[in-house]
Amino acid sequence: MANHSATIKTIRQDAKRTARNRQRKTHIREAVKQVEKAIQQGDKQAAGKALIEAQSQLLRAVNKGILKIGAASRKIGRLNRRVKNIGTAQAAPVAAPKAEKAAAKPAKAAAPKAEKAKKAAKDA
């Protein structure tokens, strides 16, 4: 336990900041989920309104120092693109299955050193 009054005060302040930041992150996640829910339902107007709220929450988090501007900008851009694509074939991108690498590569020929070793073993 801290012995100095300033250290005790710092611990109290950290606890308050942590709780406040956790609350803000929760609001961000809820706002983003509302946008994603509207996208899944195909409701472009509801998604647009939810996007405005999510954008507001994300930018507020940047101003408070919870998120970096690049992270918030990236999230806003991706959500915005998905909202714009509602009703098109690109609305729900699906990951394409990756081709198997093992099947794509042909078997390699035996190395020249291995052939020399086999010849040496036969001669000996």
Secondary structure as UniProt FT lines:
FT   HELIX           5..41
FT   HELIX           44..64
FT   HELIX           69..84
FT   TURN            85..87
FT   TURN            89..90
FT   HELIX           101..104
FT   HELIX           112..123
//
